[in-house]
């Protein structure tokens, strides 16, 4: 979908050639005296257009409007959350007529945050997955024009939002693909495509390189599958080489049967979404390629399937992670943390300013937070606050959870340094405590997106979260000057991964 930004009043928008005109009306009085504004004010006074965000009034061929259809949409207080609600409702109503060109205009002044929310909400409401359908019916909307009182004042926010949409939709694409169309190999190819964008490089490692690195925990999860594992290393360099990067680590289990600790058959098809953490890293890099912020970012994606055959890891097996710590695998369905721990150890070689892992990690987080907020765990208060603020700004919210050391008691093992699960109580927290063991050298945050990465039921599909949160965090960090810290001299860089200094990160 092509997004355009214009300086438009409601009267000027009425003269725009489009199939549908959406007028976003906030609760403030509508002062303009053009026919459409007067009509909207009259509808509000009569109670036909309540102030509550998401309420709509549809019109057909109103006088003095070029567009044959007009949707008046209430956006309440005009804050980003209300704008999102109003735009999603309006676009859902408009798309029933399969419009190709839509104009969306704010009846009152709108800031950059409101405009950004309008762009991402319009994309969300109109998104259609087509890749594996024989008779694809893609989104009908080809062009969406956003009209505001002063386009120049919000152009930066608009451009970032447009780039974020591209990232979100790439994450949705790979999240939605069936597992046979999204293998670790194909995920690696998708990452290589991103290297065509400015300042992005990609390296994809296979089983031999991973073995040389000593990633025994990651390799153990992959050993039951016929599909070879891939370890993807993406690098975006928007600042000097001396600047310490932010490292994003995305869980890339392209299908999860649970292994020997087999999952129930019902809804197991949704385990194709277990690589949504990886997809969000791909999507974030897609957005970075367009925005080009002054920051360095590394993306690490350990990717494999968790399958069953005679070689599959078994409950009770002990594996050795890249860090040298041994792990007793009490449940093979707690595999995400087994691949992430090796990627977190690998992240040390970059002397990172911060490391954020993103994973569909635990059903316990779904029980705790549902599908509204992602679970946030962090060892650093400043990093946690920045991620929370980015979530609010992007309407891709998270909620900070505790990391008390007492929660780690259940991970003790008689046969290894640590077990990969504890009891049922506090399952999302104990999973985070497991990961924390591998993060002592850098500020670290963990986003458990098991409840927010996809929807079930009639609306089944990837949400593209938390690309919005991550892009907001990275661009804010770049803009604030936080990213200017220099890295310490590095003993081993990512390009050395396949060779001589493979174990230097231990």
C-alpha positions as CSV (number, residue, x, y, z in Angstrom):
1,X,0.0,0.0,0.0
2,X,1.3,3.4,-1.0
3,X,1.0,6.0,1.8
4,X,1.1,9.8,1.0
5,X,1.0,12.8,3.3
6,X,-0.6,16.1,2.3
7,X,-1.5,19.3,3.9
8,X,-5.3,19.2,3.7
9,X,-8.3,20.7,5.4
10,X,-11.6,18.8,5.5
11,X,-12.8,21.1,2.7
12,X,-9.7,20.4,0.6
13,X,-10.0,16.7,1.3
14,X,-13.6,16.8,0.0
15,X,-12.2,17.7,-3.4
16,X,-9.6,14.9,-3.5
17,X,-10.2,12.1,-6.0
18,X,-10.7,8.9,-3.9
19,X,-13.1,6.1,-3.5
20,X,-13.6,6.7,0.2
21,X,-13.0,9.8,2.3
22,X,-12.5,9.1,6.1
23,X,-12.9,12.1,8.3
24,X,-11.4,11.7,11.8
25,X,-13.3,13.9,14.2
26,X,-12.0,14.4,17.8
27,X,-14.1,15.6,20.7
28,X,-13.0,19.2,20.3
29,X,-15.6,21.5,18.6
30,X,-15.5,21.4,14.8
31,X,-15.1,25.0,13.9
32,X,-14.7,24.9,10.1
33,X,-17.8,26.0,8.1
34,X,-17.3,23.9,4.9
35,X,-20.3,21.7,4.1
36,X,-18.7,18.4,5.3
37,X,-17.5,19.9,8.6
38,X,-20.9,21.4,9.2
39,X,-22.5,18.1,8.5
40,X,-20.2,16.3,11.0
41,X,-20.9,18.9,13.6
42,X,-24.6,18.5,13.1
43,X,-24.4,14.7,13.3
44,X,-22.5,15.0,16.6
45,X,-25.1,17.5,18.0
46,X,-27.9,15.1,17.0
47,X,-26.1,12.2,18.7
48,X,-25.6,10.3,15.4
49,X,-21.8,10.6,15.9
50,X,-20.9,10.0,19.5
51,X,-17.5,11.2,20.8
52,X,-16.5,7.6,21.8
53,X,-13.5,6.5,19.7
54,X,-14.5,4.0,17.0
55,X,-18.1,5.2,16.5
56,X,-18.9,5.7,12.8
57,X,-21.4,7.4,10.5
58,X,-21.3,6.4,6.9
59,X,-22.6,8.7,4.1
60,X,-23.2,8.0,0.4
61,X,-22.6,10.7,-2.2
62,X,-22.9,13.7,0.2
63,X,-23.1,17.1,-1.6
64,X,-19.8,18.8,-2.5
65,X,-17.7,15.7,-1.9
66,X,-15.9,14.0,-4.8
67,X,-15.5,10.7,-3.1
68,X,-18.8,8.6,-3.5
69,X,-18.5,7.4,0.1
70,X,-17.7,9.2,3.3
71,X,-17.0,7.7,6.7
72,X,-17.1,10.1,9.7
73,X,-15.1,8.4,12.5
74,X,-14.9,9.5,16.1
75,X,-11.4,9.5,17.6
76,X,-12.4,10.8,21.1
77,X,-9.6,12.6,22.8
78,X,-7.4,12.4,19.7
79,X,-4.6,10.5,21.6
80,X,-2.8,7.7,19.7
81,X,-4.9,4.9,21.3
82,X,-8.1,6.6,20.3
83,X,-6.8,7.4,16.8
84,X,-5.9,3.8,16.4
85,X,-9.4,2.6,17.4
86,X,-11.1,5.1,15.1
87,X,-9.0,4.3,12.1
88,X,-9.3,0.6,12.5
89,X,-13.1,0.9,12.7
90,X,-13.3,3.2,9.7
91,X,-11.0,1.2,7.4
92,X,-12.8,-2.0,8.3
93,X,-16.1,-0.3,7.3
94,X,-14.6,1.2,4.1
95,X,-12.9,-2.0,2.8
96,X,-16.2,-3.8,2.4
97,X,-16.6,-1.8,-0.8
98,X,-13.1,-2.8,-2.0
99,X,-11.8,0.8,-2.5
100,X,-8.5,1.4,-4.3
101,X,-7.9,5.0,-3.2
102,X,-8.7,6.2,0.3
103,X,-8.2,9.7,1.8
104,X,-8.0,10.0,5.5
105,X,-8.2,13.5,7.0
106,X,-8.0,14.9,10.5
107,X,-10.7,17.4,11.3
108,X,-8.6,18.9,14.1
109,X,-4.8,19.4,14.4
110,X,-2.9,16.2,14.8
111,X,0.6,15.6,16.1
112,X,3.2,13.1,14.8
113,X,2.2,10.4,17.3
114,X,-1.4,10.6,16.1
115,X,-0.4,10.5,12.4
116,X,1.9,7.6,13.0
117,X,-0.9,5.7,14.7
118,X,-3.3,6.4,11.8
119,X,-0.8,5.0,9.3
120,X,-0.1,1.8,11.3
121,X,-3.7,1.3,12.1
122,X,-4.8,1.7,8.5
123,X,-2.2,-0.9,7.4
124,X,-3.3,-3.3,10.1
125,X,-7.0,-3.1,9.3
126,X,-6.4,-3.6,5.5
127,X,-3.7,-6.3,5.7
128,X,-4.4,-9.5,3.8
129,X,-2.1,-12.7,3.6
130,X,-1.9,-14.2,0.1
131,X,1.3,-16.2,-0.3
132,X,0.0,-19.7,-0.2
133,X,-3.5,-19.1,-1.6
134,X,-4.1,-20.3,-5.2
135,X,-6.6,-17.5,-5.9
136,X,-5.2,-14.6,-3.9
137,X,-7.4,-11.6,-3.2
138,X,-4.9,-9.0,-1.9
139,X,-5.9,-5.8,-0.1
140,X,-7.9,-3.6,-2.4
141,X,-6.5,-0.3,-1.1
142,X,-3.6,0.7,-3.2
143,X,-3.2,4.3,-2.0
144,X,-3.9,5.9,1.3
145,X,-3.5,9.7,1.5
146,X,-3.3,11.2,5.1
147,X,-4.4,14.8,5.3
148,X,-3.3,17.0,8.2
149,X,-3.2,20.8,8.9
150,X,0.6,21.0,8.5
151,X,2.3,18.1,6.7
152,X,5.8,19.4,7.2
153,X,5.4,19.3,11.0
154,X,4.7,15.6,11.0
155,X,6.7,14.4,8.0
156,X,9.3,12.7,10.1
157,X,6.8,10.7,12.2
158,X,4.9,9.8,9.0
159,X,8.0,8.5,7.2
160,X,9.0,6.4,10.3
161,X,5.5,5.0,10.5
162,X,5.5,4.1,6.8
163,X,8.8,2.3,7.3
164,X,7.5,0.6,10.4
165,X,4.5,-0.7,8.4
166,X,6.9,-2.4,6.0
167,X,8.6,-4.0,8.8
168,X,5.4,-5.2,10.5
169,X,4.1,-6.6,7.3
170,X,7.4,-8.5,6.7
171,X,7.1,-10.0,10.2
172,X,3.5,-10.9,9.5
173,X,4.4,-12.5,6.2
174,X,7.0,-14.8,7.7
175,X,4.9,-15.5,10.8
176,X,1.8,-16.4,8.7
177,X,3.6,-18.7,6.3
178,X,3.1,-22.5,7.0
179,X,6.2,-24.2,8.3
180,X,6.9,-25.9,5.0
181,X,7.1,-22.5,3.4
182,X,9.2,-21.0,6.3
183,X,12.0,-23.4,7.1
184,X,15.2,-22.2,8.7
185,X,16.8,-22.3,5.3
186,X,14.1,-20.0,3.8
187,X,14.4,-17.7,6.9
188,X,18.1,-17.4,6.2
189,X,17.3,-16.5,2.5
190,X,14.9,-13.8,3.7
191,X,17.6,-12.3,5.9
192,X,20.0,-12.3,3.0
193,X,17.4,-10.3,1.0
194,X,17.6,-7.6,3.7
195,X,21.3,-7.2,3.0
196,X,20.3,-5.4,-0.2
197,X,19.1,-2.5,1.9
198,X,21.6,0.3,2.8
199,X,24.0,-0.4,5.7
200,X,22.8,-3.9,6.3
201,X,25.0,-7.0,6.1
202,X,24.0,-10.6,6.7
203,X,25.8,-13.9,7.5
204,X,24.0,-17.2,7.8
205,X,25.8,-20.1,9.6
206,X,24.9,-23.8,9.3
207,X,25.3,-26.9,11.5
208,X,29.1,-27.2,11.1
209,X,29.7,-23.6,12.1
210,X,27.3,-23.9,15.0
211,X,29.1,-27.0,16.2
212,X,32.5,-25.2,16.0
213,X,31.0,-22.4,18.1
214,X,30.2,-24.9,20.8
215,X,26.4,-24.2,20.7
216,X,25.5,-27.5,22.1
217,X,22.2,-26.4,23.5
218,X,21.0,-24.9,20.2
219,X,22.2,-28.0,18.2
220,X,20.4,-30.4,20.6
221,X,17.0,-28.9,19.8
222,X,17.7,-29.2,16.1
223,X,19.0,-32.7,16.1
224,X,15.5,-34.4,15.8
225,X,14.6,-32.6,12.5
226,X,15.5,-33.3,8.9
227,X,15.6,-29.6,8.3
228,X,19.1,-28.2,9.0
229,X,19.4,-25.4,11.5
230,X,20.5,-21.8,10.6
231,X,22.1,-19.2,12.8
232,X,21.5,-15.8,11.2
233,X,23.6,-12.7,12.0
234,X,22.3,-9.4,10.7
235,X,24.2,-6.1,11.2
236,X,22.9,-2.6,10.6
237,X,25.6,0.1,10.8
238,X,24.1,3.5,11.0
239,X,26.8,5.0,13.2
240,X,30.6,4.8,13.6
241,X,32.2,1.3,14.1
242,X,33.2,2.4,17.6
243,X,29.6,2.7,18.8
244,X,28.4,-0.2,20.9
245,X,25.4,-1.9,19.2
246,X,22.1,-2.9,20.5
247,X,21.6,-6.6,19.9
248,X,18.2,-8.1,19.1
249,X,17.9,-11.9,19.5
250,X,14.8,-13.5,18.0
251,X,13.6,-17.1,18.7
252,X,13.3,-18.8,15.4
253,X,11.6,-22.2,16.0
254,X,9.9,-22.6,12.6
255,X,7.7,-25.4,13.9
256,X,7.4,-26.7,17.4
257,X,5.9,-30.2,18.0
258,X,7.2,-30.1,21.6
259,X,9.7,-32.9,20.7
260,X,9.5,-36.0,22.9
261,X,7.4,-34.0,25.4
262,X,4.8,-33.8,22.6
263,X,2.2,-31.1,22.5
264,X,-1.5,-31.9,22.3
265,X,-2.8,-32.2,18.7
266,X,-5.4,-29.4,19.1
267,X,-4.2,-26.2,17.6
268,X,-0.7,-27.5,17.1
269,X,-0.9,-25.9,13.7
270,X,-0.4,-22.6,15.4
271,X,3.1,-23.7,16.4
272,X,4.2,-22.3,13.0
273,X,4.0,-19.0,14.9
274,X,6.8,-20.1,17.2
275,X,9.3,-18.1,15.0
276,X,7.5,-14.8,15.5
277,X,10.4,-13.5,17.6
278,X,12.7,-14.1,14.6
279,X,10.2,-12.6,12.3
280,X,10.1,-9.4,14.4
281,X,13.9,-9.1,14.1
282,X,13.6,-9.4,10.3
283,X,10.8,-6.8,10.3
284,X,12.8,-4.4,12.5
285,X,15.8,-4.6,10.2
286,X,13.4,-4.0,7.2
287,X,12.3,-0.8,8.9
288,X,15.9,0.2,9.8
289,X,16.8,-0.1,6.2
290,X,14.3,2.6,5.3
291,X,14.7,4.9,8.3
292,X,18.5,4.8,8.5
293,X,18.8,5.9,12.2
294,X,22.2,6.8,13.6
295,X,22.6,3.7,15.6
296,X,24.3,0.3,15.3
297,X,22.1,-2.8,15.6
298,X,22.9,-6.5,15.5
299,X,20.2,-9.2,14.9
300,X,20.8,-12.8,16.0
301,X,18.3,-15.5,15.0
302,X,18.9,-19.1,16.1
303,X,16.5,-21.0,13.8
304,X,15.5,-24.7,13.7
305,X,12.5,-27.0,14.0
306,X,11.7,-28.9,17.3
307,X,10.8,-32.3,15.9
308,X,10.8,-36.0,16.8
309,X,12.9,-38.8,15.4
310,X,15.4,-41.4,16.8
311,X,18.0,-38.7,17.3
312,X,15.8,-36.2,19.1
313,X,16.9,-34.9,22.5
314,X,15.1,-36.7,25.4
315,X,13.9,-35.6,28.8
316,X,16.8,-36.1,31.2
317,X,19.5,-35.5,28.6
318,X,22.2,-33.1,29.6
319,X,23.6,-30.7,27.0
320,X,26.5,-28.2,27.1
321,X,25.7,-24.6,26.1
322,X,28.1,-22.3,24.4
323,X,28.8,-20.6,27.7
324,X,30.1,-23.9,29.1
325,X,27.1,-24.3,31.5
326,X,25.4,-27.7,31.4
327,X,21.7,-28.0,31.1
328,X,19.4,-30.8,32.1
329,X,16.5,-31.0,29.6
330,X,13.6,-31.9,31.8
331,X,11.0,-31.0,29.1
332,X,11.8,-30.9,25.4
333,X,8.9,-28.5,24.9
334,X,10.9,-25.8,26.7
335,X,13.2,-25.6,23.7
336,X,13.1,-21.8,23.0
337,X,15.3,-21.0,26.0
338,X,17.7,-23.7,24.8
339,X,18.4,-22.0,21.5
340,X,18.2,-18.5,22.9
341,X,20.8,-19.1,25.6
342,X,23.5,-19.9,23.0
343,X,22.6,-16.8,21.0
344,X,22.8,-14.7,24.1
345,X,26.3,-16.0,24.8
346,X,27.2,-15.3,21.2
347,X,26.0,-11.7,21.7
348,X,28.8,-11.0,24.2
349,X,31.4,-10.7,21.3
350,X,29.8,-7.5,20.2
351,X,30.4,-5.7,23.6
352,X,26.7,-4.6,23.3
353,X,25.2,-1.5,24.8
354,X,22.0,-3.6,25.4
355,X,20.6,-7.0,24.4
356,X,16.9,-7.6,23.9
357,X,15.6,-11.1,23.2
358,X,12.2,-11.6,21.7
359,X,10.4,-14.9,22.0
360,X,7.1,-16.7,22.0
361,X,8.4,-18.4,25.1
362,X,5.7,-19.4,27.6
363,X,2.0,-20.2,27.8
364,X,2.3,-18.8,31.3
365,X,2.8,-15.3,29.9
366,X,-0.4,-15.7,27.9
367,X,-2.3,-16.6,31.2
368,X,-0.7,-13.6,33.0
369,X,-1.2,-10.9,30.3
370,X,-3.4,-12.3,27.6
371,X,-3.0,-10.7,24.1
372,X,-2.9,-7.1,25.2
373,X,0.6,-6.6,26.5
374,X,3.9,-8.4,25.9
375,X,5.8,-9.6,29.0
376,X,8.9,-7.5,29.8
377,X,11.7,-8.8,32.0
378,X,14.9,-6.7,32.4
379,X,18.1,-6.7,34.4
380,X,18.4,-2.9,33.8
381,X,15.9,-0.3,35.0
382,X,16.9,2.3,32.4
383,X,16.5,-0.3,29.5
384,X,13.1,-1.4,30.9
385,X,11.8,2.2,31.2
386,X,12.9,2.9,27.6
387,X,11.1,-0.2,26.3
388,X,8.0,0.6,28.2
389,X,8.0,4.1,26.8
390,X,8.5,2.8,23.3
391,X,5.6,0.5,23.8
392,X,3.3,3.3,24.8
393,X,4.5,5.5,22.0
394,X,3.9,2.8,19.4
395,X,0.7,1.4,20.9
396,X,2.6,-1.9,21.1
397,X,2.6,-2.2,24.8
398,X,4.5,-4.3,27.3
399,X,4.3,-4.8,31.1
400,X,7.3,-5.3,33.3
401,X,7.4,-8.5,35.3
402,X,9.7,-9.4,38.3
403,X,13.0,-11.2,38.3
404,X,13.5,-11.9,42.0
405,X,16.3,-14.4,42.5
406,X,13.9,-16.6,44.6
407,X,12.2,-17.6,41.3
408,X,15.4,-19.4,40.1
409,X,15.3,-21.9,43.0
410,X,13.2,-24.3,40.9
411,X,15.8,-24.5,38.2
412,X,18.3,-26.3,40.3
413,X,19.4,-29.7,39.1
414,X,21.1,-32.7,40.6
415,X,22.7,-33.6,37.3
416,X,23.7,-30.4,35.6
417,X,24.4,-26.7,36.3
418,X,20.7,-25.8,35.7
419,X,17.5,-27.4,34.6
420,X,15.5,-26.0,31.6
421,X,12.2,-25.8,33.5
422,X,11.0,-25.3,37.1
423,X,7.5,-25.9,38.4
424,X,4.2,-24.6,36.9
425,X,4.1,-21.6,39.2
426,X,5.5,-18.4,37.7
427,X,6.5,-20.2,34.5
428,X,7.1,-17.0,32.5
429,X,9.4,-15.7,35.2
430,X,11.4,-18.9,35.7
431,X,11.9,-19.0,31.9
432,X,13.3,-15.5,32.1
433,X,15.5,-16.4,35.1
434,X,16.9,-19.3,33.0
435,X,17.9,-16.8,30.2
436,X,19.2,-14.3,32.7
437,X,22.0,-16.8,33.6
438,X,23.6,-16.1,30.2
439,X,23.4,-12.3,30.3
440,X,25.6,-11.1,33.1
441,X,27.9,-9.1,30.9
442,X,25.4,-6.6,29.5
443,X,22.1,-4.8,30.1
444,X,19.5,-7.3,29.1
445,X,15.7,-7.4,28.5
446,X,13.5,-10.2,27.5
447,X,10.1,-9.8,25.7
448,X,7.8,-12.8,26.0
449,X,5.4,-12.3,23.1
450,X,3.6,-15.6,23.4
451,X,0.3,-13.8,23.9
452,X,0.8,-10.9,21.5
453,X,2.6,-12.4,18.5
454,X,-0.5,-13.9,16.9
455,X,-4.3,-14.2,17.2
456,X,-6.3,-17.4,17.1
457,X,-9.9,-18.1,16.0
458,X,-11.5,-16.3,13.1
459,X,-8.8,-13.6,13.1
460,X,-6.0,-16.2,13.2
461,X,-2.8,-14.7,12.0
462,X,0.4,-12.9,13.0
463,X,0.2,-9.5,14.5
464,X,3.7,-8.4,13.6
465,X,4.4,-7.4,17.2
466,X,6.6,-6.2,18.7
467,X,8.2,-4.6,15.6
468,X,6.5,-1.3,16.4
469,X,7.9,-1.3,19.9
470,X,11.4,-2.2,18.8
471,X,11.6,0.4,16.0
472,X,10.3,3.0,18.4
473,X,12.9,2.1,21.0
474,X,15.8,2.1,18.5
475,X,14.8,5.4,16.8
476,X,14.3,7.1,20.1
477,X,17.7,5.8,21.3
478,X,19.4,7.1,18.2
479,X,17.6,10.4,18.5
480,X,18.4,10.9,22.2
481,X,22.1,10.4,21.8
482,X,22.1,7.3,24.1
483,X,23.6,5.4,21.2
484,X,26.8,7.4,21.1
485,X,28.6,5.2,23.7
486,X,31.7,3.6,22.4
487,X,32.3,-0.1,22.4
488,X,35.3,-1.7,24.1
489,X,37.9,-3.3,21.8
490,X,36.4,-6.6,20.7
491,X,38.4,-9.8,20.7
492,X,36.2,-11.5,18.2
493,X,33.7,-10.0,15.7
494,X,30.7,-11.6,14.1
495,X,32.7,-12.2,10.9
496,X,35.0,-14.4,12.8
497,X,32.1,-16.7,13.7
498,X,33.0,-19.4,11.2
499,X,36.7,-19.6,11.9
500,X,39.6,-19.3,14.3
501,X,38.1,-17.5,17.3
502,X,34.9,-19.5,17.4
503,X,35.0,-20.1,21.1
504,X,36.4,-16.8,22.3
505,X,32.9,-15.8,23.6
506,X,32.9,-18.4,26.3
